[in-house]
């Protein structure tokens, strides 16, 4: 299980696949990937939780800087765009 939360935003638990290097998580669902990138773009802090049947639980906190530039570079040749934040209707 992979859970994450950006700053004070609501957290998410998503399906992820972990590669054999035990360092890389792949989010294969396009909507979940777009949501992650959309929240990353405007956040300064990321909390990550990983729960494994074999390895127990792990948690980490990351200070973020330069999200928009990193996303632009990472997605230069990729068809996925960050999710748009819904506008509130008054």
MDTraj code that builds the backbone (N, CA, C; nanometers):
import mdtraj as md
import numpy as np

residues = "UNK UNK UNK UNK UNK UNK UNK UNK UNK UNK UNK UNK UNK UNK UNK UNK UNK UNK UNK UNK UNK UNK UNK UNK UNK UNK UNK UNK UNK UNK UNK UNK UNK UNK UNK UNK UNK UNK UNK UNK UNK UNK UNK UNK UNK UNK UNK UNK UNK UNK UNK UNK UNK UNK UNK UNK UNK UNK UNK UNK UNK UNK UNK UNK UNK UNK UNK UNK UNK UNK UNK UNK UNK UNK UNK UNK UNK UNK UNK UNK UNK UNK UNK UNK UNK UNK UNK UNK UNK UNK".split()
xyz = np.array([
    [0.0845, -0.1171, 0.0000],
    [0.0000, 0.0000, 0.0000],
    [0.0887, 0.1229, 0.0000],
    [0.0516, 0.2199, -0.0797],
    [0.1223, 0.3464, -0.0847],
    [0.0231, 0.4557, -0.0483],
    [0.0549, 0.5315, 0.0533],
    [-0.0275, 0.6450, 0.0932],
    [0.0567, 0.7706, 0.0870],
    [-0.0055, 0.8816, 0.0527],
    [0.0686, 1.0070, 0.0494],
    [-0.0244, 1.1231, 0.0814],
    [0.0391, 1.2319, 0.1228],
    [-0.0348, 1.3557, 0.1513],
    [0.0600, 1.4714, 0.1265],
    [0.0106, 1.5726, 0.0575],
    [0.0882, 1.6941, 0.0353],
    [0.0460, 1.7983, 0.1376],
    [0.1386, 1.8415, 0.2212],
    [0.1115, 1.9441, 0.3206],
    [-0.0116, 1.9130, 0.4024],
    [-0.1054, 2.0043, 0.4057],
    [-0.2291, 1.9882, 0.4833],
    [-0.3462, 1.9392, 0.3977],
    [-0.3191, 1.9015, 0.2739],
    [-0.4250, 1.8504, 0.1866],
    [-0.4676, 1.7112, 0.2319],
    [-0.5817, 1.6659, 0.1837],
    [-0.6289, 1.5313, 0.2157],
    [-0.5320, 1.4275, 0.1607],
    [-0.5168, 1.3192, 0.2353],
    [-0.4283, 1.2115, 0.1922],
    [-0.4964, 1.1165, 0.0966],
    [-0.4154, 1.0336, 0.0312],
    [-0.4646, 0.9364, -0.0660],
    [-0.3945, 0.8032, -0.0426],
    [-0.4659, 0.6955, -0.0626],
    [-0.4062, 0.5626, -0.0674],
    [-0.4303, 0.5117, -0.2082],
    [-0.3227, 0.4726, -0.2745],
    [-0.3334, 0.4344, -0.4149],
    [-0.2650, 0.3006, -0.4399],
    [-0.3013, 0.2405, -0.5513],
    [-0.2346, 0.1189, -0.5944],
    [-0.1040, 0.1594, -0.6614],
    [0.0027, 0.0948, -0.6211],
    [0.1329, 0.1216, -0.6810],
    [0.2070, -0.0103, -0.6941],
    [0.2948, -0.0151, -0.7895],
    [0.3783, -0.1325, -0.8099],
    [0.5205, -0.0933, -0.7739],
    [0.5865, -0.1767, -0.6961],
    [0.7229, -0.1488, -0.6534],
    [0.8192, -0.2329, -0.7360],
    [0.9228, -0.1681, -0.7884],
    [1.0192, -0.2376, -0.8721],
    [1.1185, -0.3156, -0.7868],
    [1.1962, -0.4002, -0.8520],
    [1.2885, -0.4898, -0.7822],
    [1.3995, -0.4175, -0.7065],
    [1.4233, -0.2897, -0.7380],
    [1.5266, -0.2164, -0.6644],
    [1.4791, -0.1721, -0.5260],
    [1.3500, -0.1940, -0.4970],
    [1.2881, -0.1577, -0.3692],
    [1.2964, -0.0081, -0.3401],
    [1.3226, 0.0728, -0.4429],
    [1.3305, 0.2181, -0.4273],
    [1.2322, 0.2911, -0.5172],
    [1.1773, 0.2205, -0.6138],
    [1.0958, 0.2849, -0.7153],
    [0.9522, 0.2343, -0.7090],
    [0.8587, 0.3294, -0.6960],
    [0.7164, 0.2964, -0.6979],
    [0.6578, 0.3505, -0.8280],
    [0.5738, 0.2707, -0.8923],
    [0.5113, 0.3098, -1.0176],
    [0.3610, 0.3207, -0.9952],
    [0.3061, 0.4385, -1.0251],
    [0.1616, 0.4590, -1.0207],
    [0.1131, 0.4398, -1.1635],
    [0.0427, 0.3303, -1.1887],
    [0.0024, 0.2980, -1.3254],
    [-0.1310, 0.3592, -1.3663],
    [-0.2138, 0.3965, -1.2714],
    [-0.3434, 0.4562, -1.3015],
    [-0.3227, 0.6015, -1.3456],
    [-0.3669, 0.6332, -1.4667],
    [-0.3450, 0.7682, -1.5214],
    [-0.4099, 0.8774, -1.4352],
    [-0.5307, 0.8522, -1.3870],
    [-0.5997, 0.9535, -1.3053],
    [-0.5252, 0.9761, -1.1739],
    [-0.4776, 0.8687, -1.1112],
    [-0.4025, 0.8820, -0.9860],
    [-0.2699, 0.9534, -1.0097],
    [-0.2063, 0.9262, -1.1234],
    [-0.0806, 0.9933, -1.1578],
    [-0.1047, 1.1418, -1.1798],
    [-0.2085, 1.1753, -1.2535],
    [-0.2408, 1.3159, -1.2798],
    [-0.2736, 1.3896, -1.1505],
    [-0.3466, 1.3243, -1.0591],
    [-0.3800, 1.3870, -0.9315],
    [-0.2533, 1.4120, -0.8497],
    [-0.1642, 1.3136, -0.8442],
    [-0.0382, 1.3282, -0.7717],
    [0.0415, 1.4466, -0.8272],
    [0.0543, 1.4533, -0.9585],
    [0.1305, 1.5621, -1.0201],
    [0.0650, 1.6978, -0.9980],
    [-0.0677, 1.7023, -1.0037],
    [-0.1385, 1.8279, -0.9806],
    [-0.1158, 1.8818, -0.8407],
    [-0.1136, 1.7934, -0.7421],
    [-0.0909, 1.8364, -0.6043],
    [0.0569, 1.8668, -0.5796],
    [0.1453, 1.7922, -0.6441],
    [0.2892, 1.8160, -0.6313],
    [0.3262, 1.9554, -0.6789],
    [0.2616, 1.9981, -0.7853],
    [0.2937, 2.1258, -0.8487],
    [0.2816, 2.2449, -0.7536],
    [0.1903, 2.2378, -0.6575],
    [0.1642, 2.3531, -0.5704],
    [0.1987, 2.3271, -0.4237],
    [0.2766, 2.2233, -0.3964],
    [0.3020, 2.1864, -0.2577],
    [0.4480, 2.2050, -0.2186],
    [0.4700, 2.2235, -0.0893],
    [0.6047, 2.2392, -0.0359],
    [0.6461, 2.1223, 0.0527],
    [0.5523, 2.0302, 0.0812],
    [0.5808, 1.9195, 0.1718],
    [0.5056, 1.7949, 0.1270],
    [0.5726, 1.6802, 0.1291],
    [0.5120, 1.5522, 0.0913],
    [0.5383, 1.4501, 0.2006],
    [0.4313, 1.3865, 0.2488],
    [0.4413, 1.2746, 0.3424],
    [0.4088, 1.1475, 0.2646],
    [0.4899, 1.0438, 0.2818],
    [0.4673, 0.9163, 0.2134],
    [0.4662, 0.8050, 0.3168],
    [0.3693, 0.7123, 0.3031],
    [0.3609, 0.5937, 0.3890],
    [0.3577, 0.4712, 0.2990],
    [0.4336, 0.3703, 0.3370],
    [0.4326, 0.2443, 0.2634],
    [0.4085, 0.1336, 0.3644],
    [0.3135, 0.0477, 0.3330],
    [0.2842, -0.0671, 0.4187],
    [0.3024, -0.1936, 0.3353],
    [0.3814, -0.2861, 0.3869],
    [0.4119, -0.4095, 0.3161],
    [0.3916, -0.5290, 0.4073],
    [0.3385, -0.6350, 0.3530],
    [0.3238, -0.7576, 0.4320],
    [0.4594, -0.8133, 0.4738],
    [0.5586, -0.8012, 0.3875],
    [0.6908, -0.8577, 0.4146],
    [0.7842, -0.7645, 0.4904],
    [0.7721, -0.6339, 0.4671],
    [0.8694, -0.5391, 0.5211],
    [0.8127, -0.4443, 0.6269],
    [0.6888, -0.4588, 0.6647],
    [0.6316, -0.3715, 0.7670],
    [0.5916, -0.2361, 0.7124],
    [0.6054, -0.1331, 0.7977],
    [0.5639, 0.0024, 0.7597],
    [0.6834, 0.0954, 0.7536],
    [0.6755, 0.1895, 0.6607],
    [0.7771, 0.2935, 0.6478],
    [0.7060, 0.4247, 0.6219],
    [0.7647, 0.5327, 0.6684],
    [0.7102, 0.6657, 0.6426],
    [0.8262, 0.7618, 0.6200],
    [0.8023, 0.8618, 0.5364],
    [0.9050, 0.9616, 0.5078],
    [0.8384, 1.0955, 0.4810],
    [0.9124, 1.2011, 0.5064],
    [0.8660, 1.3374, 0.4817],
    [0.9689, 1.4045, 0.3919],
    [0.9207, 1.4722, 0.2873],
    [1.0095, 1.5374, 0.1918],
    [0.9731, 1.6853, 0.1792],
    [1.0721, 1.7717, 0.1908],
    [1.0552, 1.9139, 0.1615],
    [1.0645, 1.9278, 0.0098],
    [0.9701, 1.9971, -0.0503],
    [0.9651, 2.0105, -0.1959],
    [1.0004, 2.1517, -0.2380],
    [1.0714, 2.1595, -0.3483],
    [1.1050, 2.2892, -0.4060],
    [1.1194, 2.2709, -0.5560],
    [1.0647, 2.3603, -0.6332],
    [1.0789, 2.3530, -0.7786],
    [0.9874, 2.2522, -0.8452],
    [0.8730, 2.2235, -0.7834],
    [0.7797, 2.1254, -0.8381],
    [0.7398, 2.1509, -0.9820],
    [0.6962, 2.2711, -1.0168],
    [0.6534, 2.2955, -1.1549],
    [0.7636, 2.2679, -1.2573],
    [0.8871, 2.3087, -1.2278],
    [0.9975, 2.2857, -1.3207],
    [1.0300, 2.1368, -1.3322],
    [1.0273, 2.0656, -1.2190],
    [1.0556, 1.9217, -1.2199],
    [0.9493, 1.8463, -1.2987],
    [0.8226, 1.8839, -1.2813],
    [0.7135, 1.8184, -1.3542],
    [0.7280, 1.8446, -1.5041],
    [0.7562, 1.9681, -1.5404],
    [0.7719, 2.0027, -1.6817],
    [0.8832, 1.9195, -1.7451],
    [0.9946, 1.9070, -1.6779],
    [1.1078, 1.8298, -1.7296],
    [1.0744, 1.6807, -1.7382],
    [1.0117, 1.6280, -1.6332],
    [0.9798, 1.4848, -1.6294],
    [0.8768, 1.4456, -1.7355],
    [0.7859, 1.5360, -1.7662],
    [0.6778, 1.5040, -1.8592],
    [0.7003, 1.5577, -1.9997],
    [0.8199, 1.6012, -2.0293],
    [0.8478, 1.6611, -2.1604],
    [0.8055, 1.5698, -2.2758],
    [0.8232, 1.4393, -2.2597],
    [0.7876, 1.3459, -2.3670],
    [0.6739, 1.2527, -2.3254],
    [0.5921, 1.2959, -2.2290],
    [0.4885, 1.2103, -2.1727],
    [0.3497, 1.2689, -2.2008],
    [0.2502, 1.1845, -2.2309],
    [0.1168, 1.2344, -2.2637],
    [0.0288, 1.2714, -2.1436],
    [0.0762, 1.2543, -2.0204],
    [-0.0080, 1.2816, -1.9033],
    [0.0076, 1.4265, -1.8595],
    [-0.1037, 1.4921, -1.8337],
    [-0.1031, 1.6284, -1.7822],
    [-0.1552, 1.6255, -1.6394],
    [-0.1047, 1.7147, -1.5507],
    [-0.1566, 1.7193, -1.4138],
    [-0.3053, 1.7483, -1.4107],
    [-0.3743, 1.6927, -1.3119],
    [-0.5181, 1.7158, -1.2959],
    [-0.5417, 1.8616, -1.2597],
    [-0.6493, 1.9157, -1.3109],
    [-0.6866, 2.0514, -1.2774],
    [-0.7652, 2.0522, -1.1473],
    [-0.7362, 2.1485, -1.0614],
    [-0.8092, 2.1604, -0.9363],
    [-0.9483, 2.2125, -0.9676],
    [-1.0541, 2.1442, -0.9188],
    [-1.1899, 2.1915, -0.9462],
    [-1.2150, 2.3284, -0.8845],
    [-1.2865, 2.4100, -0.9563],
    [-1.3209, 2.5430, -0.9046],
    [-1.4446, 2.5320, -0.8160],
    [-1.4439, 2.6081, -0.7061],
    [-1.5582, 2.6078, -0.6134],
    [-1.6697, 2.6940, -0.6702],
    [-1.7886, 2.6458, -0.6574],
    [-1.9058, 2.7207, -0.7006],
    [-1.9707, 2.7798, -0.5764],
    [-1.9930, 2.9100, -0.5784],
    [-2.0523, 2.9756, -0.4620],
    [-2.2020, 2.9719, -0.4672],
])
top = md.Topology()
chain = top.add_chain()
for i, resn in enumerate(residues, 1):
    res = top.add_residue(resn, chain, resSeq=i)
    for name in ("N", "CA", "C"):
        top.add_atom(name, md.element.get_by_symbol(name[0]), res)
traj = md.Trajectory(xyz[None], top)
